[in-house]
Amino acid sequence: MWSSETLRQRIRERPGRAGWYAFAGLSGIAALLFSADFLLQPDSFPVRSMRFEGEFRRVSEQELATAVVDVVRGNFFLLDLDRVRARIEDVPWVHRASVRREWPDGVHIRFTEQELVARWGKGGWVNADGEHVDLRGQLGQPEPVRGQQRLPHGGQEAGQAAQDVAGGHLRKSPAVPARP
C-alpha cells in the first residue's frame, strides 16, 4: 500500500493522470445516478398488462382488475406486490392470491376462490381451512361442496364440518400422522 507521501510524489510526477482518474470516477458516479433516476421514474417502464389465473366461478376478471387498477399503475420496478396481493384478497370470494412481475411490463396474479363447507350464523360461512368468511351483501347463494346436499349450519355442526375437512386433509398427507 502506498503511503500518502508516495501518492503525492506520483501525482507531482504525472499531474494529468490524477485528473483523468478523478474525472472517470465522477463520470461513473454521475452515470449511475442518472440511470437510477431514469429507472425509478413513475413513467419509465410502466406496467402494461395484468394476467389473472384462477377458476373464475364466483369472481370475474373485471372485478379483480377493478380492485387493483389504481395500485398497479406506475413503474414496473416500484410495484408493491404485497399491496396488490392484499387488494386481490379483499375481493369477496377470493381466498388466497399470489402476485409476481412478468418481464418486461406485466403482472401475473394467481388466485383461489373460497371453498365453503358450512354456514356460520346469519351471514357468515366457514371455508375449507376453518376460517370465518363474511359474504353478506354478495349476490347468489353458495352451492354445496364435496357432494353435500346442504351445508351444515350453526356453531357445533359447522365446527364439526370444518374439523372433518381439515382432518381429511391431514389424513391424506403422508408427512403428517393420522389423528387417533
PyRosetta script that sets phi, psi and omega in degrees:
from pyrosetta import init, pose_from_sequence

init()
pose = pose_from_sequence("MWSSETLRQRIRERPGRAGWYAFAGLSGIAALLFSADFLLQPDSFPVRSMRFEGEFRRVSEQELATAVVDVVRGNFFLLDLDRVRARIEDVPWVHRASVRREWPDGVHIRFTEQELVARWGKGGWVNADGEHVDLRGQLGQPEPVRGQQRLPHGGQEAGQAAQDVAGGHLRKSPAVPARP")
pose.set_psi(1, 142.6)
pose.set_omega(1, -178.5)
pose.set_phi(2, -82.7)
pose.set_psi(2, 143.2)
pose.set_omega(2, 173.6)
pose.set_phi(3, -82.1)
pose.set_psi(3, 167.2)
pose.set_omega(3, -179.3)
pose.set_phi(4, -64.7)
pose.set_psi(4, -31.6)
pose.set_omega(4, 179.4)
pose.set_phi(5, -68.5)
pose.set_psi(5, -41.1)
pose.set_omega(5, 178.8)
pose.set_phi(6, -64.2)
pose.set_psi(6, -41.7)
pose.set_omega(6, 179.2)
pose.set_phi(7, -63.1)
pose.set_psi(7, -43.2)
pose.set_omega(7, 178.0)
pose.set_phi(8, -61.8)
pose.set_psi(8, -39.8)
pose.set_omega(8, -179.5)
pose.set_phi(9, -64.9)
pose.set_psi(9, -43.9)
pose.set_omega(9, 179.5)
pose.set_phi(10, -63.6)
pose.set_psi(10, -39.3)
pose.set_omega(10, 178.7)
pose.set_phi(11, -65.7)
pose.set_psi(11, -38.5)
pose.set_omega(11, 177.8)
pose.set_phi(12, -65.3)
pose.set_psi(12, -34.9)
pose.set_omega(12, -179.1)
pose.set_phi(13, -71.1)
pose.set_psi(13, -38.4)
pose.set_omega(13, -178.1)
pose.set_phi(14, -133.9)
pose.set_psi(14, 77.5)
pose.set_omega(14, -175.7)
pose.set_phi(15, -66.1)
pose.set_psi(15, -30.1)
pose.set_omega(15, -179.4)
pose.set_phi(16, -66.8)
pose.set_psi(16, -34.5)
pose.set_omega(16, -178.0)
pose.set_phi(17, -66.1)
pose.set_psi(17, -40.5)
pose.set_omega(17, 179.0)
pose.set_phi(18, -62.5)
pose.set_psi(18, -38.8)
pose.set_omega(18, 178.1)
pose.set_phi(19, -64.0)
pose.set_psi(19, -40.2)
pose.set_omega(19, 178.3)
pose.set_phi(20, -65.9)
pose.set_psi(20, -40.7)
pose.set_omega(20, 177.8)
pose.set_phi(21, -62.4)
pose.set_psi(21, -43.9)
pose.set_omega(21, 179.0)
pose.set_phi(22, -64.5)
pose.set_psi(22, -43.0)
pose.set_omega(22, 179.6)
pose.set_phi(23, -62.7)
pose.set_psi(23, -46.0)
pose.set_omega(23, -179.7)
pose.set_phi(24, -62.7)
pose.set_psi(24, -42.8)
pose.set_omega(24, 179.3)
pose.set_phi(25, -63.5)
pose.set_psi(25, -46.2)
pose.set_omega(25, 179.3)
pose.set_phi(26, -67.3)
pose.set_psi(26, -35.8)
pose.set_omega(26, 177.2)
pose.set_phi(27, -65.1)
pose.set_psi(27, -41.4)
pose.set_omega(27, 177.8)
pose.set_phi(28, -62.7)
pose.set_psi(28, -43.6)
pose.set_omega(28, 178.5)
pose.set_phi(29, -64.2)
pose.set_psi(29, -42.8)
pose.set_omega(29, 179.2)
pose.set_phi(30, -63.2)
pose.set_psi(30, -41.6)
pose.set_omega(30, 179.0)
pose.set_phi(31, -62.7)
pose.set_psi(31, -41.3)
pose.set_omega(31, 177.5)
pose.set_phi(32, -62.9)
pose.set_psi(32, -43.2)
pose.set_omega(32, -179.9)
pose.set_phi(33, -65.1)
pose.set_psi(33, -43.0)
pose.set_omega(33, 178.7)
pose.set_phi(34, -66.5)
pose.set_psi(34, -38.3)
pose.set_omega(34, 178.2)
pose.set_phi(35, -64.5)
pose.set_psi(35, -46.3)
pose.set_omega(35, 178.9)
pose.set_phi(36, -61.9)
pose.set_psi(36, -41.8)
pose.set_omega(36, 178.8)
pose.set_phi(37, -61.6)
pose.set_psi(37, -43.4)
pose.set_omega(37, 179.3)
pose.set_phi(38, -64.5)
pose.set_psi(38, -45.6)
pose.set_omega(38, -178.6)
pose.set_phi(39, -63.1)
pose.set_psi(39, -31.8)
pose.set_omega(39, -174.1)
pose.set_phi(40, -98.3)
pose.set_psi(40, 6.2)
pose.set_omega(40, 174.4)
pose.set_phi(41, -67.9)
pose.set_psi(41, 139.4)
pose.set_omega(41, -180.0)
pose.set_phi(42, -59.2)
pose.set_psi(42, -30.7)
pose.set_omega(42, -178.5)
pose.set_phi(43, -85.7)
pose.set_psi(43, -12.3)
pose.set_omega(43, 177.5)
pose.set_phi(44, -82.7)
pose.set_psi(44, 139.1)
pose.set_omega(44, 178.3)
pose.set_phi(45, 51.8)
pose.set_psi(45, 58.9)
pose.set_omega(45, 179.8)
pose.set_phi(46, -71.2)
pose.set_psi(46, 151.9)
pose.set_omega(46, 174.0)
pose.set_phi(47, -75.7)
pose.set_psi(47, 123.8)
pose.set_omega(47, -175.8)
pose.set_phi(48, -112.2)
pose.set_psi(48, -15.0)
pose.set_omega(48, -178.1)
pose.set_phi(49, -145.0)
pose.set_psi(49, 147.9)
pose.set_omega(49, 173.6)
pose.set_phi(50, -125.8)
pose.set_psi(50, 134.3)
pose.set_omega(50, 178.8)
pose.set_phi(51, -121.6)
pose.set_psi(51, 127.3)
pose.set_omega(51, -179.6)
pose.set_phi(52, -107.2)
pose.set_psi(52, 139.9)
pose.set_omega(52, 178.4)
pose.set_phi(53, -130.7)
pose.set_psi(53, 121.2)
pose.set_omega(53, -179.9)
pose.set_phi(54, 174.5)
pose.set_psi(54, -174.6)
pose.set_omega(54, -174.9)
pose.set_phi(55, -85.1)
pose.set_psi(55, -27.3)
pose.set_omega(55, -179.7)
pose.set_phi(56, 55.4)
pose.set_psi(56, 47.6)
pose.set_omega(56, 174.1)
pose.set_phi(57, -85.3)
pose.set_psi(57, -47.5)
pose.set_omega(57, -177.0)
pose.set_phi(58, -112.4)
pose.set_psi(58, -13.1)
pose.set_omega(58, -177.1)
pose.set_phi(59, -119.1)
pose.set_psi(59, 139.3)
pose.set_omega(59, 178.0)
pose.set_phi(60, -101.2)
pose.set_psi(60, 158.1)
pose.set_omega(60, 177.6)
pose.set_phi(61, -61.8)
pose.set_psi(61, -35.3)
pose.set_omega(61, 178.8)
pose.set_phi(62, -63.5)
pose.set_psi(62, -40.6)
pose.set_omega(62, 177.6)
pose.set_phi(63, -60.9)
pose.set_psi(63, -44.1)
pose.set_omega(63, -179.4)
pose.set_phi(64, -66.8)
pose.set_psi(64, -43.1)
pose.set_omega(64, 179.9)
pose.set_phi(65, -63.7)
pose.set_psi(65, -40.7)
pose.set_omega(65, 178.5)
pose.set_phi(66, -63.2)
pose.set_psi(66, -36.3)
pose.set_omega(66, -178.0)
pose.set_phi(67, -67.0)
pose.set_psi(67, -29.8)
pose.set_omega(67, -173.8)
pose.set_phi(68, -114.4)
pose.set_psi(68, -0.7)
pose.set_omega(68, -171.9)
pose.set_phi(69, -60.1)
pose.set_psi(69, -37.9)
pose.set_omega(69, -179.0)
pose.set_phi(70, -77.7)
pose.set_psi(70, -19.8)
pose.set_omega(70, 179.2)
pose.set_phi(71, -85.9)
pose.set_psi(71, -29.0)
pose.set_omega(71, -174.8)
pose.set_phi(72, -85.3)
pose.set_psi(72, -11.7)
pose.set_omega(72, 178.5)
pose.set_phi(73, -66.2)
pose.set_psi(73, 145.2)
pose.set_omega(73, 175.0)
pose.set_phi(74, 114.0)
pose.set_psi(74, -158.0)
pose.set_omega(74, -172.3)
pose.set_phi(75, -74.6)
pose.set_psi(75, 135.4)
pose.set_omega(75, 178.6)
pose.set_phi(76, -57.8)
pose.set_psi(76, -40.7)
pose.set_omega(76, -176.0)
pose.set_phi(77, -78.2)
pose.set_psi(77, -25.3)
pose.set_omega(77, -178.3)
pose.set_phi(78, -94.4)
pose.set_psi(78, 1.7)
pose.set_omega(78, -178.0)
pose.set_phi(79, -60.7)
pose.set_psi(79, 127.3)
pose.set_omega(79, 179.3)
pose.set_phi(80, -87.3)
pose.set_psi(80, 96.2)
pose.set_omega(80, -175.5)
pose.set_phi(81, -64.1)
pose.set_psi(81, -35.6)
pose.set_omega(81, 178.7)
pose.set_phi(82, -65.2)
pose.set_psi(82, -37.4)
pose.set_omega(82, 178.7)
pose.set_phi(83, -68.6)
pose.set_psi(83, -39.5)
pose.set_omega(83, 176.8)
pose.set_phi(84, -63.0)
pose.set_psi(84, -45.5)
pose.set_omega(84, 178.9)
pose.set_phi(85, -60.1)
pose.set_psi(85, -43.0)
pose.set_omega(85, 179.6)
pose.set_phi(86, -62.8)
pose.set_psi(86, -39.8)
pose.set_omega(86, 178.6)
pose.set_phi(87, -64.5)
pose.set_psi(87, -41.2)
pose.set_omega(87, 178.9)
pose.set_phi(88, -65.0)
pose.set_psi(88, -43.4)
pose.set_omega(88, -178.6)
pose.set_phi(89, -70.5)
pose.set_psi(89, -14.6)
pose.set_omega(89, 174.9)
pose.set_phi(90, -79.5)
pose.set_psi(90, -14.4)
pose.set_omega(90, 179.0)
pose.set_phi(91, -71.2)
pose.set_psi(91, 129.8)
pose.set_omega(91, 177.8)
pose.set_phi(92, -56.3)
pose.set_psi(92, 143.1)
pose.set_omega(92, -179.2)
pose.set_phi(93, 82.0)
pose.set_psi(93, -11.2)
pose.set_omega(93, 176.9)
pose.set_phi(94, -87.7)
pose.set_psi(94, 126.4)
pose.set_omega(94, -178.6)
pose.set_phi(95, -91.6)
pose.set_psi(95, -59.0)
pose.set_omega(95, -179.3)
pose.set_phi(96, -135.2)
pose.set_psi(96, 155.4)
pose.set_omega(96, 177.6)
pose.set_phi(97, -145.9)
pose.set_psi(97, 151.0)
pose.set_omega(97, 171.6)
pose.set_phi(98, -132.6)
pose.set_psi(98, 143.5)
pose.set_omega(98, -174.6)
pose.set_phi(99, -131.1)
pose.set_psi(99, 138.1)
pose.set_omega(99, 175.4)
pose.set_phi(100, -146.8)
pose.set_psi(100, 157.2)
pose.set_omega(100, 177.3)
pose.set_phi(101, -79.9)
pose.set_psi(101, 146.2)
pose.set_omega(101, 173.6)
pose.set_phi(102, -122.9)
pose.set_psi(102, 114.1)
pose.set_omega(102, -178.2)
pose.set_phi(103, -63.2)
pose.set_psi(103, 138.0)
pose.set_omega(103, 9.1)
pose.set_phi(104, -99.9)
pose.set_psi(104, -17.1)
pose.set_omega(104, -172.3)
pose.set_phi(105, -148.9)
pose.set_psi(105, 31.8)
pose.set_omega(105, -175.5)
pose.set_phi(106, -126.4)
pose.set_psi(106, 167.0)
pose.set_omega(106, 176.4)
pose.set_phi(107, -129.6)
pose.set_psi(107, 130.9)
pose.set_omega(107, 178.7)
pose.set_phi(108, -109.2)
pose.set_psi(108, 123.2)
pose.set_omega(108, -178.1)
pose.set_phi(109, -119.9)
pose.set_psi(109, 119.2)
pose.set_omega(109, 177.6)
pose.set_phi(110, -109.1)
pose.set_psi(110, 134.1)
pose.set_omega(110, -178.0)
pose.set_phi(111, -140.8)
pose.set_psi(111, 159.7)
pose.set_omega(111, 171.5)
pose.set_phi(112, -125.1)
pose.set_psi(112, 146.5)
pose.set_omega(112, 178.7)
pose.set_phi(113, -90.9)
pose.set_psi(113, 160.8)
pose.set_omega(113, 178.2)
pose.set_phi(114, -61.5)
pose.set_psi(114, 139.7)
pose.set_omega(114, 172.2)
pose.set_phi(115, -115.0)
pose.set_psi(115, 101.9)
pose.set_omega(115, -174.7)
pose.set_phi(116, -83.2)
pose.set_psi(116, 138.2)
pose.set_omega(116, 179.2)
pose.set_phi(117, -120.1)
pose.set_psi(117, -15.2)
pose.set_omega(117, -179.2)
pose.set_phi(118, -161.0)
pose.set_psi(118, 153.5)
pose.set_omega(118, 172.6)
pose.set_phi(119, -81.5)
pose.set_psi(119, 153.0)
pose.set_omega(119, 176.5)
pose.set_phi(120, -139.5)
pose.set_psi(120, 107.1)
pose.set_omega(120, -178.7)
pose.set_phi(121, 70.8)
pose.set_psi(121, -152.6)
pose.set_omega(121, -175.9)
pose.set_phi(122, -79.5)
pose.set_psi(122, -41.3)
pose.set_omega(122, -175.1)
pose.set_phi(123, -125.3)
pose.set_psi(123, 2.2)
pose.set_omega(123, -176.3)
pose.set_phi(124, -98.5)
pose.set_psi(124, 167.2)
pose.set_omega(124, -179.9)
pose.set_phi(125, -141.5)
pose.set_psi(125, 164.4)
pose.set_omega(125, 173.6)
pose.set_phi(126, -117.9)
pose.set_psi(126, 130.6)
pose.set_omega(126, 179.9)
pose.set_phi(127, -92.0)
pose.set_psi(127, -178.8)
pose.set_omega(127, -176.0)
pose.set_phi(128, -65.9)
pose.set_psi(128, -18.4)
pose.set_omega(128, 176.7)
pose.set_phi(129, -91.0)
pose.set_psi(129, 3.7)
pose.set_omega(129, -179.7)
pose.set_phi(130, 79.8)
pose.set_psi(130, 14.4)
pose.set_omega(130, -179.3)
pose.set_phi(131, -92.9)
pose.set_psi(131, 145.6)
pose.set_omega(131, 176.8)
pose.set_phi(132, -75.2)
pose.set_psi(132, 134.1)
pose.set_omega(132, 179.9)
pose.set_phi(133, -125.2)
pose.set_psi(133, 126.1)
pose.set_omega(133, 179.1)
pose.set_phi(134, -104.3)
pose.set_psi(134, 111.9)
pose.set_omega(134, -178.3)
pose.set_phi(135, -116.1)
pose.set_psi(135, 22.7)
pose.set_omega(135, 179.2)
pose.set_phi(136, -58.4)
pose.set_psi(136, 139.9)
pose.set_omega(136, 178.9)
pose.set_phi(137, 85.5)
pose.set_psi(137, -2.8)
pose.set_omega(137, 179.3)
pose.set_phi(138, -89.3)
pose.set_psi(138, 141.4)
pose.set_omega(138, -179.7)
pose.set_phi(139, -74.9)
pose.set_psi(139, 146.3)
pose.set_omega(139, 175.6)
pose.set_phi(140, 85.9)
pose.set_psi(140, 148.2)
pose.set_omega(140, 177.4)
pose.set_phi(141, -101.9)
pose.set_psi(141, 138.6)
pose.set_omega(141, 178.6)
pose.set_phi(142, -64.6)
pose.set_psi(142, 143.4)
pose.set_omega(142, 177.2)
pose.set_phi(143, -87.7)
pose.set_psi(143, 155.6)
pose.set_omega(143, 177.5)
pose.set_phi(144, -61.1)
pose.set_psi(144, 150.9)
pose.set_omega(144, 179.1)
pose.set_phi(145, -116.5)
pose.set_psi(145, 163.8)
pose.set_omega(145, 176.6)
pose.set_phi(146, 53.8)
pose.set_psi(146, 36.5)
pose.set_omega(146, 174.3)
pose.set_phi(147, 76.6)
pose.set_psi(147, 9.3)
pose.set_omega(147, 179.2)
pose.set_phi(148, -75.6)
pose.set_psi(148, 145.6)
pose.set_omega(148, 175.8)
pose.set_phi(149, -77.9)
pose.set_psi(149, -34.9)
pose.set_omega(149, 176.5)
pose.set_phi(150, -146.0)
pose.set_psi(150, 154.9)
pose.set_omega(150, 178.5)
pose.set_phi(151, -82.8)
pose.set_psi(151, 139.0)
pose.set_omega(151, 176.6)
pose.set_phi(152, -60.3)
pose.set_psi(152, 152.0)
pose.set_omega(152, -177.1)
pose.set_phi(153, -128.4)
pose.set_psi(153, 142.3)
pose.set_omega(153, 171.7)
pose.set_phi(154, 104.1)
pose.set_psi(154, -172.6)
pose.set_omega(154, -174.0)
pose.set_phi(155, -74.3)
pose.set_psi(155, -66.5)
pose.set_omega(155, -172.2)
pose.set_phi(156, -71.4)
pose.set_psi(156, -43.2)
pose.set_omega(156, -178.9)
pose.set_phi(157, -63.8)
pose.set_psi(157, -42.4)
pose.set_omega(157, 178.9)
pose.set_phi(158, -67.0)
pose.set_psi(158, -41.7)
pose.set_omega(158, 178.8)
pose.set_phi(159, -61.9)
pose.set_psi(159, -40.3)
pose.set_omega(159, 178.2)
pose.set_phi(160, -65.4)
pose.set_psi(160, -40.0)
pose.set_omega(160, 178.7)
pose.set_phi(161, -62.7)
pose.set_psi(161, -43.9)
pose.set_omega(161, 179.1)
pose.set_phi(162, -64.4)
pose.set_psi(162, -38.1)
pose.set_omega(162, 178.4)
pose.set_phi(163, -66.2)
pose.set_psi(163, -40.6)
pose.set_omega(163, 178.4)
pose.set_phi(164, -61.4)
pose.set_psi(164, -43.0)
pose.set_omega(164, 179.5)
pose.set_phi(165, -64.3)
pose.set_psi(165, -47.9)
pose.set_omega(165, 180.0)
pose.set_phi(166, -62.3)
pose.set_psi(166, -41.4)
pose.set_omega(166, 178.7)
pose.set_phi(167, -63.3)
pose.set_psi(167, -37.0)
pose.set_omega(167, 177.1)
pose.set_phi(168, -62.8)
pose.set_psi(168, -38.8)
pose.set_omega(168, 177.4)
pose.set_phi(169, -66.8)
pose.set_psi(169, -38.7)
pose.set_omega(169, -179.4)
pose.set_phi(170, -67.9)
pose.set_psi(170, -40.4)
pose.set_omega(170, -179.0)
pose.set_phi(171, -67.9)
pose.set_psi(171, -27.5)
pose.set_omega(171, -179.8)
pose.set_phi(172, -78.3)
pose.set_psi(172, -21.2)
pose.set_omega(172, -176.5)
pose.set_phi(173, -83.6)
pose.set_psi(173, 122.9)
pose.set_omega(173, -178.9)
pose.set_phi(174, -71.5)
pose.set_psi(174, -21.8)
pose.set_omega(174, -176.0)
pose.set_phi(175, -79.5)
pose.set_psi(175, -19.1)
pose.set_omega(175, -177.1)
pose.set_phi(176, -111.8)
pose.set_psi(176, 125.8)
pose.set_omega(176, 179.7)
pose.set_phi(177, -66.3)
pose.set_psi(177, 147.6)
pose.set_omega(177, 179.9)
pose.set_phi(178, -68.4)
pose.set_psi(178, 148.7)
pose.set_omega(178, 177.9)
pose.set_phi(179, -75.6)
pose.set_psi(179, 148.6)
pose.set_omega(179, 178.4)
pose.set_phi(180, -72.5)
pose.dump_pdb("model.pdb")
